[in-house]
Amino acid sequence: MQASQRLVKNTGVLYLRMAITVFFSLYTTRLVLKVLGPADFGIFNVVGGVIAMLGFLNTSMAVSTQRFMSIAQGSGDKEKVKRIFNTSTALHLYIGVVVVALFEIVGFFLFNGTLNIPADRIQIAKQIYQFSIISTFVTILSVPYEAVITSRENMVVYTVAGIIEAILKLAVALFLFKAPIDKLTLYGLLSALVTIFLLVGKRLYCHKVYEECVFNFKKYYDKVLLKEIRGFAGWSLLGSTSSMLAFYGQGLVMNVFFGTIVNAAQAVAAQVSGQLSVFAFTMQKALNPIIDKSAGRGDTSQLLRASIVGSKLSFLLLMLMFMPVLVQMENIFNFWLKSYPVEVLIFCKLLLMRNLVEQSYVTLMSTISAVGKIKKFQISLAFLNFAPIIITYFLYKLGYPSNTIYWVFLFVAIAKGMNVLYHAKVNCGLNVQEYFKNVILICWLTFLCAYGIMMLIGYLRLHAIVSIVAAFVVSLTCIWFIALTKDEKSKMHQTILFFKTKLTGTK
């Protein structure tokens, strides 16, 4: 199967996962917010936010390990894949111990005057923090298995695991309504148990199915390879950790100045943004192994071609999902949550716009990682990740409103894009002018045209459902006539015909 057809197949499977998990996750958020209340929900977000934070860290570390596995598979070296699995397992065990120790030290300072939490809930908050640390350790241990599944492009297993996780989290939310003990404590405990259960399931499957998943450190542990992986993972982890801490620091700064109710608004906005962004992340998940295997074969042309097409299509997919929400956000929130903190609407709109900006260049970050020259790139990325927290802290001191941090993150996202383009040019040979013209300019032109049309349609005062359908149709139409080239339309048509033939059995 050709790379483009394989990409479509894997993306289709992942979209099935997304469609199911998004529904479950959004409904679960509604239930948890209702059963915990805004104050406790805010506490869980600011204290137990380590779980969500580590979800991102887990993904980032898995991408680093998967990069080495995919490159080895691209070069046809099966023994090296086994060495990578054993070596990365040992490395992540070490990382897990270090991270747990670090969070225990940080926790001492958090609960001694830093966090703005009611006195009667401080002990509960400490328990939530410990459950989060357990989840952290387990999450890090699961990284090599996540990398194996992704590098093998087995998106069916990845999909099943995601659906099981969503169902378990919904079950936890439903159980909270009848819980005989403190609901916040129980939520933290059960969330940690779900993480452990998923690790056990992935471990059992991978060791049974994949030949590289065999523990034999005496034979396959490779010190030279460890140094190489550690060097790459270390610099990659710098960028990932800085992004993770910036996300967590965002909640801390808002908590210090505005309290847990604003944290609840932040949590809801992040949930909406995260679930909608899955649409674009899904294709990137399927694309990364293709990019890495192209690097393993030394096929620079395929590497850049996949990156350019991936950035463009992932932006357009994200736009397709964001547009209905942007034009009907208030009605959607009224239907979904009934009651919610007033800050949610502006938080969510600004966060969605920031995600669109970042989507303009996100695939290029995978390309830079695939080539492997990431030291200077990750240092600059870490600086840009931390900058918004520092800037916003002083702006809050001057009395700026709570949504200021989202404006700052939006402008810094543009600066990060310029930084990514520079490093992609230096390390990968990217033609920046061509990328700006064929990806960034055309994507934003398509978005502005669709959004402008929907603003005009808004004067008709259509029913919310009709408006949502119209937003989707208008976005799709603008994408087809403005964004896609003649060649891209032709390839899309060929791919559709290929899978139609496969499904129907006709020639």
Secondary structure as the mmCIF struct_conf table of DSSP 4:
data_model
#
loop_
_struct_conf.conf_type_id
_struct_conf.id
_struct_conf.beg_label_comp_id
_struct_conf.beg_label_asym_id
_struct_conf.beg_label_seq_id
_struct_conf.end_label_comp_id
_struct_conf.end_label_asym_id
_struct_conf.end_label_seq_id
HELX_RH_AL_P HELX_RH_AL_P1 ALA A 3 VAL A 47
TURN_TY1_P TURN_TY1_P1 GLY A 48 GLY A 48
HELX_RH_AL_P HELX_RH_AL_P2 GLY A 49 GLY A 74
TURN_TY1_P TURN_TY1_P2 SER A 75 GLY A 76
HELX_RH_AL_P HELX_RH_AL_P3 LYS A 78 PHE A 109
HELX_RH_PI_P HELX_RH_PI_P1 LEU A 110 THR A 114
BEND BEND1 LEU A 115 LEU A 115
HELX_RH_3T_P HELX_RH_3T_P1 ALA A 119 ARG A 121
HELX_RH_AL_P HELX_RH_AL_P4 ILE A 122 LEU A 141
TURN_TY1_P TURN_TY1_P3 SER A 142 SER A 142
HELX_RH_AL_P HELX_RH_AL_P5 VAL A 143 SER A 151
TURN_TY1_P TURN_TY1_P4 ARG A 152 GLU A 153
HELX_RH_AL_P HELX_RH_AL_P6 MET A 155 LEU A 176
TURN_TY1_P TURN_TY1_P5 PHE A 177 LYS A 178
BEND BEND2 PRO A 180 ILE A 181
HELX_RH_AL_P HELX_RH_AL_P7 LYS A 183 VAL A 209
TURN_TY1_P TURN_TY1_P6 GLU A 211 GLU A 212
HELX_RH_AL_P HELX_RH_AL_P8 PHE A 217 TYR A 220
HELX_RH_AL_P HELX_RH_AL_P9 LYS A 223 PHE A 258
HELX_RH_AL_P HELX_RH_AL_P10 THR A 260 ARG A 297
TURN_TY1_P TURN_TY1_P7 GLY A 298 GLY A 298
HELX_RH_AL_P HELX_RH_AL_P11 THR A 300 VAL A 327
BEND BEND3 GLN A 328 GLN A 328
HELX_RH_AL_P HELX_RH_AL_P12 MET A 329 LEU A 337
BEND BEND4 LYS A 338 SER A 339
TURN_TY1_P TURN_TY1_P8 VAL A 342 GLU A 343
HELX_RH_AL_P HELX_RH_AL_P13 VAL A 344 GLN A 359
TURN_TY1_P TURN_TY1_P9 SER A 360 TYR A 361
HELX_RH_AL_P HELX_RH_AL_P14 VAL A 362 VAL A 371
HELX_RH_AL_P HELX_RH_AL_P15 LYS A 375 LYS A 397
TURN_TY1_P TURN_TY1_P10 LEU A 398 GLY A 399
TURN_TY1_P TURN_TY1_P11 SER A 402 ASN A 403
HELX_RH_AL_P HELX_RH_AL_P16 THR A 404 CYS A 428
HELX_RH_AL_P HELX_RH_AL_P17 VAL A 432 TYR A 435
HELX_RH_PI_P HELX_RH_PI_P2 PHE A 436 LEU A 441
HELX_RH_AL_P HELX_RH_AL_P18 ILE A 442 GLY A 458
TURN_TY1_P TURN_TY1_P12 TYR A 459 LEU A 460
HELX_RH_AL_P HELX_RH_AL_P19 ALA A 464 CYS A 478
HELX_RH_PI_P HELX_RH_PI_P3 ILE A 479 ALA A 483
HELX_RH_AL_P HELX_RH_AL_P20 LYS A 486 THR A 504
#
